Amino acid sequence: MTVQLFTIPPSPKLVMVLLAMLLAAAMFDVMYRRIPNWITVTGVVLGIAMNVAIGPPEGGLVFSLLGLAVAFGMYVALYALHAMGAGDVKLMAAIGALVGWERWFGIFFVTALVGGVMALILVVARGRLKKTLFNVSFILSEMKSARPAYLKNEELDVKNKRSLGLPHGAVIAVSTIFYLALSARLTR
């Protein structure tokens, strides 16, 4: 099975729901550093309902549930490593329920790239490049030993106030919009 990184964008109605959810999540994450459950649960419920109404091959119950499961599974692993917050996990699960697993994987890829660039800008702006490079090397050495890095360095725990972090909900929102625009452009 091959995965196409950029596929035809979802229906305009799904895109409207997705954009409304992303805007609300990004605003809450920037302002309060959390994403409320009412946003993500609504996204999951609407994603499943709308995809059931659309039906196969562009939607359907299995399509939506598979997107939800893949997104949740990938992000819950990051949450277990204290690299992501619970709101981010639920937001990505809601996106998966709306767009399906294949589009979600494209969004995940773009989010990793955009998040990396934004994080690099933040690190350089805060004068923490040397410390961040040390932390990356420490994380890699801990991974070789199958130990979570946050156990020995509290700064690497996303839940710690001393950690340098971005509101990932906002990164996800920007990345998803970028992905949708690229998909529309590349699949014309």
Number of C-alpha atoms within 10 A of each C-alpha: 3 5 11 11 16 20 17 16 18 19 14 9 10 18 16 12 17 22 15 14 20 26 15 17 29 23 17 18 21 16 11 11 18 19 26 16 14 11 19 24 15 14 26 24 14 18 30 27 18 21 26 17 12 15 15 12 8 15 23 19 20 16 23 27 21 17 28 27 17 20 25 23 15 15 23 21 13 16 18 12 17 19 18 19 22 16 21 25 22 24 30 29 31 32 29 31 33 31 27 30 24 20 26 26 21 21 26 23 16 21 21 15 13 18 20 13 12 13 16 15 13 16 18 12 10 10 11 14 15 10 11 16 12 12 16 13 12 16 18 15 13 16 12 8 9 9 14 18 23 19 13 13 13 14 16 24 22 19 15 13 10 11 13 16 17 16 21 23 27 22 22 25 24 18 22 25 17 16 24 20 12 15 19 15 12 11 10 6
